[in-house]
Amino acid sequence: MGPAPMVTIEEALDPADLQKVLKLIKDERSMVERWMDVRAKPLDHLDKMVQKLMAIDLQEVLPPAIAARVAGVSWRVNVYPPCEDHGFHFDTDEGLRNVIPGIPAIHPLLSTVTYLTSSGGPSVLFDYTWDDADNHDTLPKSGWISMPLKGKHTAFDPRLYHGVLGALRYTKNYTSSRSPDRPCKVDDDSLEELRIVLGLCFYETRAAETFEKDALPANEWPAPRGAPPQASGFRHQQRALSLPGASHQLCQQLHCFHLCSCS
């Protein structure tokens, strides 16, 4: 098996920043897609966190040729009970598919998940693509998992089938959400017991899903335009690929989305 199609960075976020963000999202158990331009000016602590994560991936994960094409990220916060699954899916611009039925799937250039708590099941990634799904005889042969850890950031190939399996994490205080007479119960006042993640999808143009009716206001190009975000204050502890300078290896693994040569 070759290198895993993901990059994991632990301690990507400052603990003090994490606490500020958790306070902001206490009353927001699920947020619709929101857009942040690559040069936008952050408006609050959550925006600042999105910008910091964007900078890490633009400078340390994506090859320069691909990073230069990124216009911004579609992002959202997801909050789930710790034993709940999150259905498997491919990352695509759902808004565009809703507007233009039958259009081929438009995948992001890169997808990431950042754990704001250490609760819940792992993110699971399979070597199974959109094209594979059209062939009933094709099944995943390999898989990778990323266990939640507060402040951990995982970037991965968005073309691959992924989701969350709550049952893969045993916690003696939680009961299975699959059993109607034994629901998964946690203290709603304790955010640390919930599985809270911040997801980013990197696009060349603004994702149509961020234009939908109920979408939050987008943080677009400010006036004057700011400088591209700069990454700082994080430490690599666990890496699936060699960083920095992984451009060639990542290019081979992700096939560069046909945007660069891997020769």
Protein Blocks (a to p, Z undefined) as FASTA:
>chain_A
ZZdfbdcdehkbcfklmmmmmmmmmmmmbccdddddfkbccfbfklmmmmmmmmmmmmmm
mgfklmmmpnbdcdddddddfkbccdddddddfklmmmmghiacdddfbdcdddfbfgdc
ddddddddfklmmpmkbccfbdcdddddehiacdddfkbccdddfklpccfkbccfklmk
lccdddfklmklpccdddddddfbdcfklmgmklccddddddddddddddehiacfbdfb
dcehilmmmmmmnonnopacfZZ
